Amino acid sequence: MIWWLFSFAACCVANYLFLKHKHTYWTRRGIRQFNPDFFFGNGKEIFQGKVKLCNGFRKQYYDLKKENKQYGGVYLFYKPTFLPVHPEFIKQILTKDFEHFTSHGLFNHENDYINQHIFNVDGEKWKTLRSKLSPTFTSGKMKGVYAILYSLAERLEKKVGVYAKTGQPLEIKEHTACFGTDVIATCFFGLESDCLNVPESEFRKYGQLIFAPRTLRFIMETIFNWKLLGVLGHTFASKKITKFFIPLIKETVAYRKKNNVSRRDYMDLLIHLQNENQLDEKELIANTMVMYGAGHETSSTATTFLMYELAKNQDIQDKVREEILRICKRNPDGEITYDDLADMKYSEMCIYETLRRYSPAAEVPRQCTKTYTIPGTNSVIEKNTFVLIPVWLIHMDPEYYPNPEKFNPENFLPENKHSRQDFVFMPFGGGPRFCIGSKIALMHIKVNLIKQFRKYRFALNPKTPENITFESLSLTLRAKENIYLDVTPVL
């Protein structure tokens, strides 16, 4: 019994010393590191929900800047994570030395084919897939999607009109999410979901699950070997999500092929690639699901925050409305065409300021795919090291954006954009892996503005806090509170 206790104690001590040693990884490589907590590393307060994910490495970010360091090292549990903070060095990683950092570094295993989409694959597989999908986002293809989207937004205008008549406050988080779901269901699947009027739609239910907090899964993917997790059947998305979407996608594709249906939407484009033997069924399913998740979440949350800020800043809202009405008046039918979107300069400034202030992706992840010697040093970033670019912290840095808490569209006047250094604005990432769907996201947000603000004025309802907070462990930046706006017709 004594020998058993002694052996157990020895194992505990050995394990403790081994784990403590792992937390010296960066120091042993001559890179500034921050004292980690046992087990949690530098992310203890994040995983406890005390600090928001977007703000999780704020102290380390500003400490590195004060010390005039371009980068440092932190730990997610026992996972060494490289933290670049200087825009020039970030530019080096994302562009000049991209070949060393081609992966996003998120869970990826061949057994989880749903996760083999353009955001997650890397190397030659990514290059090939991107070259196949890029033509689906050309101006010609986007015009077809715009026609569907603009027509669909008629219901958005009618819905807002109901609230204007009744005087009831409009809760915009759910409102924009429901319309976003309708857009994805129609433009991606060619299906009628009508979540604006039927919010309990299954599309909405399962769409919410894609970006629901996944703390346990994230911890597993951080601590354990991915090959082991893949063999054990671990998947990025839950079985509930895949059981709903996979049959739906297969049925949609089969129906369109059998009945020769063409809608000039995103699904049409993927089916065309499949017919040309450029995509197999698994790739089609994976890239449909990722566009559903990414397109729905980023556009909807950005629209929510934009409407919130315009409701707070009535003078800015007036300028947006004036621009929309000016463009509408020059067309005989009083509507805005796809080509007119390029003239929404001030509205676009407001959208970019929203994406700065409330960047949907608070961090840009990367993984070192080829051992990298930091220029001018002997320090090495080893292959498979995780890299975390703190986008939200850079967007909120007063060095780049004076008074960063203030919503100020003039940050994106041409002269102000040109005076700033590169890579201090990265809502869609940067370099060769710049988000392929950014154009459709911006188009979605602009249509939201056109259809809601040309006829109606929005103001904060007393139930809405003056300053909103964010959900703690969400993958994207989300408002924690419900956001209620009062709606009145524009006289």
C-alpha positions in Angstrom: 0.0 0.0 0.0 2.8 2.4 0.9 4.6 1.6 -2.4 1.4 2.3 -4.3 1.0 5.7 -2.5 4.6 6.5 -3.1 4.3 5.6 -6.8 1.1 7.7 -7.2 2.8 10.7 -5.5 5.9 10.4 -7.7 3.7 10.3 -10.8 1.8 13.4 -9.6 5.1 15.3 -8.9 6.6 14.2 -12.2 3.5 15.3 -14.1 3.4 18.6 -12.3 7.1 19.3 -13.1 6.5 18.3 -16.7 3.6 20.7 -17.1 5.5 23.5 -15.4 8.3 22.9 -17.9 5.9 23.2 -20.8 5.0 26.6 -19.5 8.6 27.8 -20.1 8.4 27.1 -23.8 8.7 30.7 -24.9 11.3 31.7 -22.3 13.5 28.8 -23.6 13.3 30.3 -27.1 14.2 33.8 -26.1 10.7 35.2 -26.6 9.0 37.4 -24.0 6.3 35.4 -22.2 3.8 36.2 -19.5 3.6 34.2 -16.3 0.9 31.6 -16.9 -1.5 30.1 -14.3 -1.2 26.4 -13.7 -3.3 24.4 -16.1 -5.1 27.4 -17.6 -2.1 29.2 -19.0 -2.8 32.9 -19.7 -6.5 32.3 -20.5 -7.9 31.6 -17.0 -10.2 34.6 -16.8 -11.4 33.9 -20.4 -12.5 30.4 -19.6 -14.0 31.5 -16.3 -16.1 34.0 -18.2 -14.6 36.9 -16.3 -13.0 38.5 -19.4 -14.5 38.6 -22.9 -12.6 36.6 -25.5 -12.0 39.7 -27.6 -10.3 41.4 -24.6 -8.6 38.3 -23.2 -5.0 39.3 -23.9 -5.4 43.1 -23.5 -2.8 43.3 -20.7 -0.2 41.3 -22.7 -0.9 43.4 -25.8 -0.2 46.8 -24.1 2.7 45.4 -22.1 4.4 44.3 -25.3 3.8 47.7 -26.9 5.2 49.5 -23.8 8.3 47.4 -24.0 8.6 48.2 -27.8 8.3 44.5 -28.6 6.6 43.4 -31.8 5.4 40.0 -30.4 5.3 37.8 -27.4 4.3 34.4 -26.2 1.2 33.3 -24.2 -0.4 29.9 -23.4 -3.9 28.6 -24.0 -3.8 25.9 -21.3 -0.5 24.2 -22.2 -0.6 25.3 -25.9 2.1 27.8 -26.7 0.5 30.6 -28.6 2.4 33.3 -30.5 1.0 36.8 -30.1 2.1 39.4 -32.7 1.1 43.0 -31.9 2.9 45.2 -34.3 1.1 45.9 -37.7 4.3 45.6 -39.7 5.1 42.2 -38.2 1.5 41.1 -38.7 1.8 42.2 -42.3 4.9 40.0 -42.6 3.1 37.0 -41.3 -0.1 37.4 -43.4 1.6 38.5 -46.7 5.4 38.4 -47.2 6.0 35.2 -45.2 2.5 33.7 -45.8 4.0 30.4 -47.0 5.0 29.8 -43.4 1.5 30.5 -42.0 -1.0 29.1 -44.5 -3.3 27.4 -42.0 -6.0 28.9 -39.7 -4.9 26.4 -37.1 -8.4 25.3 -36.1 -9.5 21.7 -35.5 -9.2 19.8 -38.8 -9.3 16.1 -39.3 -10.1 14.1 -42.5 -12.7 12.1 -40.7 -14.7 15.3 -40.1 -15.4 16.1 -43.8 -17.9 18.8 -42.8 -15.0 20.8 -41.6 -13.0 20.4 -44.9 -14.2 23.8 -46.2 -12.3 26.8 -47.6 -11.8 28.4 -44.2 -10.2 25.3 -42.7 -8.2 23.5 -45.3 -4.7 24.7 -46.1 -1.7 24.1 -48.5 -2.4 23.0 -52.0 -5.9 21.9 -51.1 -6.8 25.4 -50.0 -5.2 27.0 -53.1 -7.2 24.6 -55.4 -10.4 25.1 -53.6 -10.1 28.9 -53.5 -9.4 29.1 -57.2 -12.6 27.0 -57.8 -14.8 29.1 -55.6 -13.4 32.6 -56.4 -15.4 32.9 -59.6 -18.6 32.5 -57.7 -18.0 36.0 -56.2 -17.4 38.0 -59.4 -19.5 41.1 -60.1 -21.6 39.2 -62.7 -22.5 36.4 -60.2 -23.1 38.9 -57.4 -25.7 40.8 -59.5 -27.8 37.7 -59.7 -27.6 37.2 -55.9 -28.3 40.9 -55.3 -31.6 40.6 -57.3 -32.8 37.8 -55.0 -31.6 39.6 -51.9 -33.1 42.9 -52.7 -36.5 41.3 -53.5 -36.3 39.3 -50.3 -35.7 42.5 -48.3 -39.3 43.7 -49.2 -40.5 41.7 -46.2 -37.9 43.4 -44.0 -39.4 46.8 -44.9 -42.9 45.5 -44.3 -41.9 44.0 -40.9 -40.4 47.3 -39.7 -43.5 49.1 -40.9 -45.6 47.0 -38.5 -43.6 48.1 -35.6 -43.8 51.7 -36.7 -47.6 51.5 -36.8 -48.0 49.7 -33.4 -45.4 51.7 -31.6 -43.9 48.5 -30.1 -40.1 48.5 -29.7 -38.2 46.3 -32.2 -35.6 43.9 -30.7 -33.0 44.0 -33.4 -30.7 41.1 -32.5 -33.4 38.6 -33.3 -34.8 40.7 -36.1 -31.5 40.9 -38.0 -30.7 37.3 -37.3 -34.1 36.1 -38.7 -33.6 38.1 -41.8 -30.1 36.8 -42.1 -31.5 33.3 -41.9 -34.0 34.1 -44.6 -31.3 35.4 -46.9 -29.1 32.3 -46.4 -32.0 29.9 -46.8 -33.1 31.6 -50.0 -29.8 32.6 -51.6 -27.9 29.5 -50.6 -30.5 26.8 -50.5 -33.3 28.2 -52.6 -35.7 27.5 -49.8 -38.4 29.6 -48.1 -37.8 29.9 -44.4 -39.7 33.2 -43.5 -38.0 33.5 -40.1 -39.0 37.1 -39.9 -42.6 36.0 -39.5 -42.0 32.4 -38.2 -39.0 32.8 -35.8 -39.3 29.2 -34.6 -38.2 28.0 -38.1 -35.8 25.0 -38.0 -33.4 27.0 -40.2 -33.1 29.6 -37.4 -32.9 26.9 -34.6 -30.0 25.0 -36.2 -28.3 28.1 -37.5 -28.1 29.4 -33.9 -26.3 26.3 -32.9 -23.4 26.7 -35.4 -22.0 29.7 -33.5 -23.3 28.8 -30.0 -20.6 28.9 -27.3 -18.6 25.6 -27.5 -16.3 25.9 -24.5 -15.9 22.2 -23.8 -15.1 21.4 -27.5 -12.6 24.3 -27.7 -10.8 23.1 -24.5 -10.6 19.5 -26.0 -9.3 20.9 -29.3 -6.7 23.0 -27.4 -5.4 20.3 -25.0 -5.6 17.0 -27.0 -4.0 15.8 -30.2 -6.2 16.4 -33.2 -5.4 13.0 -34.8 -6.5 11.3 -31.6 -9.7 13.4 -31.4 -10.5 12.6 -35.1 -10.0 8.9 -34.6 -12.3 9.0 -31.5 -15.0 10.7 -33.6 -14.7 14.3 -32.4 -16.2 16.8 -34.9 -16.2 20.6 -35.0 -19.9 20.9 -35.4 -22.3 18.9 -33.3 -24.2 15.9 -34.6 -27.5 17.9 -34.2 -26.3 20.4 -36.8 -25.0 18.0 -39.3 -28.1 15.7 -39.1 -30.2 18.7 -40.1 -28.1 20.3 -42.8 -26.5 17.3 -44.6 -29.9 15.7 -45.8 -31.2 19.2 -46.6 -28.3 20.0 -48.8 -28.4 16.6 -50.6 -32.1 16.9 -51.2 -31.8 20.5 -52.6 -29.0 19.5 -55.0 -30.9 16.3 -56.1 -34.1 18.3 -56.7 -32.4 21.0 -58.7 -30.5 18.5 -60.9 -33.6 16.3 -61.5 -35.9 19.3 -62.4 -33.2 21.4 -64.1 -33.9 24.3 -61.6 -31.7 27.4 -61.9 -32.0 30.3 -59.5 -28.6 32.1 -60.1 -27.8 31.8 -56.4 -24.8 30.4 -54.5 -26.1 26.8 -54.6 -26.4 27.1 -58.4 -22.7 28.0 -58.6 -21.6 25.1 -56.4 -23.7 22.6 -58.4 -22.1 24.0 -61.6 -18.7 23.3 -60.2 -19.8 19.8 -59.2 -21.2 19.1 -62.7 -17.8 20.2 -64.0 -16.1 17.6 -61.7 -14.4 20.5 -59.8 -16.2 19.7 -56.5 -17.3 16.4 -55.0 -20.4 16.0 -52.9 -18.5 16.3 -49.6 -16.8 19.5 -50.7 -20.1 20.9 -51.8 -21.8 20.1 -48.5 -18.8 21.5 -46.4 -18.6 24.8 -48.4 -22.4 25.3 -48.3 -22.4 24.9 -44.5 -19.5 27.2 -43.9 -21.0 29.9 -46.0 -24.3 29.5 -44.2 -22.6 29.9 -40.8 -20.1 32.7 -41.7 -22.6 34.6 -43.9 -25.4 34.5 -41.4 -23.3 35.4 -38.3 -21.1 38.1 -39.6 -23.7 40.0 -41.6 -26.4 39.8 -39.0 -24.3 40.8 -36.0 -22.7 43.6 -37.9 -26.1 44.9 -39.0 -27.3 44.7 -35.3 -24.4 46.8 -34.1 -24.7 49.3 -37.0 -28.4 49.8 -36.3 -27.6 50.3 -32.6 -25.0 53.0 -33.4 -27.2 54.8 -35.9 -30.0 54.9 -33.3 -27.6 56.4 -30.8 -26.2 58.9 -33.3 -29.2 60.5 -35.0 -27.0 63.0 -37.0 -25.1 60.1 -38.6 -28.4 58.2 -39.3 -29.7 61.3 -41.1 -26.7 61.4 -43.4 -27.1 57.7 -44.2 -30.8 58.2 -45.0 -30.0 61.3 -47.1 -27.5 59.4 -49.2 -29.9 56.5 -49.7 -32.8 58.8 -50.8 -30.5 60.8 -53.1 -29.6 57.6 -55.0 -33.2 56.4 -55.0 -34.4 59.6 -56.6 -32.1 59.4 -59.6 -33.6 56.1 -60.7 -37.1 56.1 -62.4 -38.4 53.3 -60.2 -37.0 54.8 -57.0 -35.0 51.7 -56.2 -31.2 51.0 -55.8 -29.5 48.7 -58.3 -26.4 46.6 -57.7 -24.2 49.2 -59.5 -25.6 51.9 -57.3 -24.1 50.3 -54.2 -20.7 51.7 -55.1 -22.1 55.2 -54.6 -23.1 54.5 -51.0 -19.8 56.1 -49.8 -21.0 57.4 -46.5 -23.0 54.3 -45.7 -19.9 52.2 -46.4 -17.9 54.4 -44.0 -20.5 53.6 -41.3 -20.3 49.9 -42.1 -16.5 49.9 -41.9 -16.6 51.8 -38.6 -19.0 49.2 -37.3 -16.6 46.5 -38.4 -13.8 48.3 -36.6 -15.7 48.9 -33.4 -17.5 45.5 -33.3 -15.3 43.3 -35.5 -17.2 40.0 -35.8 -14.0 38.0 -35.7 -12.2 39.4 -32.6 -9.0 37.5 -33.5 -7.5 36.1 -36.7 -6.0 32.6 -36.1 -3.0 31.2 -37.9 -0.8 28.2 -37.5 2.9 28.0 -38.5 3.0 25.4 -41.3 6.7 25.7 -41.9 9.4 26.4 -39.3 10.0 30.2 -39.3 13.0 32.2 -38.1 11.9 35.6 -37.0 13.7 38.1 -39.2 16.7 39.7 -37.5 16.7 37.3 -34.6 17.7 33.7 -33.8 14.2 33.0 -32.4 12.3 30.3 -34.1 8.5 29.7 -34.4 8.3 25.9 -34.8 5.9 24.2 -37.2 2.4 23.7 -35.8 2.7 26.6 -33.4 -0.6 28.5 -33.0 -0.6 32.2 -33.8 -3.3 34.6 -32.6 -3.6 38.0 -34.2 -5.6 40.3 -31.8 -7.8 42.1 -34.3 -10.2 43.7 -31.9 -7.4 45.1 -29.6 -5.8 46.6 -32.7 -9.1 48.1 -33.8 -9.6 49.6 -30.4 -6.0 50.9 -30.0 -6.0 54.8 -29.6 -2.6 54.9 -31.4 -4.4 54.0 -34.6 -7.9 55.3 -33.9 -8.1 58.3 -31.6 -11.0 58.0 -29.0 -11.6 54.4 -30.2 -14.8 53.9 -28.1 -16.5 56.6 -30.1 -18.4 55.6 -33.3 -16.8 57.8 -35.9 -17.4 57.1 -39.6 -14.8 59.7 -40.5 -12.2 57.2 -39.5 -12.8 55.9 -43.0 -12.6 59.1 -45.0 -10.1 58.4 -47.9 -7.5 60.8 -46.4 -7.7 59.1 -43.0 -7.5 55.6 -44.4 -4.4 56.5 -46.5 -2.7 58.1 -43.5 -2.9 54.9 -41.4 -0.4 52.1 -41.7 -1.5 48.8 -43.2 -3.0 46.0 -41.2 -4.7 48.0 -38.5 -8.1 47.2 -40.0 -8.8 43.5 -40.5 -12.5 42.6 -40.1 -12.1 40.1 -42.9 -8.6 39.0 -42.2 -5.7 39.8 -44.5 -3.3 38.5 -47.1 -4.1 35.6 -49.5 -6.6 34.2 -47.0 -8.7 37.4 -46.9 -12.3 36.4 -46.5 -13.7 35.3 -49.9 -17.3 36.2 -48.9 -16.6 39.8 -47.9 -18.4 41.3 -50.9 -21.6 39.5 -50.2 -21.4 40.4 -46.5 -21.1 44.1 -47.4 -23.9 43.8 -49.9 -26.2 42.2 -47.3 -25.6 45.0 -44.8 -26.2 47.7 -47.4 -29.5 46.2 -48.4 -30.5 46.2 -44.7 -29.7 49.9 -44.6 -31.6 50.7 -47.8 -34.8 48.8 -46.9 -35.0 49.9 -43.3 -33.7 53.5 -43.1 -35.1 55.1 -46.2 -38.6 55.1 -44.7 -38.1 54.8 -41.0 -36.2 56.4 -38.2 -34.7 54.3 -35.3 -34.0 55.5 -31.8 -32.9 53.8 -28.6 -35.7 52.4 -26.5 -35.3 53.0 -22.7 -35.0 49.2 -22.3 -31.7 49.3 -24.2 -28.5 50.1 -22.2 -26.4 53.1 -23.4 -23.4 50.8 -23.5 -23.7 47.2 -24.4 -21.5 44.3 -23.3 -20.4 41.2 -25.2 -21.1 37.5 -24.6 -18.1 35.9 -22.8 -17.3 32.7 -24.8 -18.9 33.3 -28.2 -16.8 32.6 -31.2 -17.9 35.9 -32.7 -18.5 39.3 -31.1 -22.2 39.3 -29.9 -24.2 41.6 -27.8 -25.0 40.1 -24.4 -28.2 42.2 -23.9 -31.3 42.5 -26.1 -31.3 45.7 -28.1 -34.6 47.4 -28.5 -35.2 50.3 -30.9 -38.2 52.6 -31.3 -39.4 52.9 -35.0 -41.2 55.9 -36.5 -42.0 56.8 -40.1 -39.8 59.4 -41.8 -42.1 62.4 -42.5 
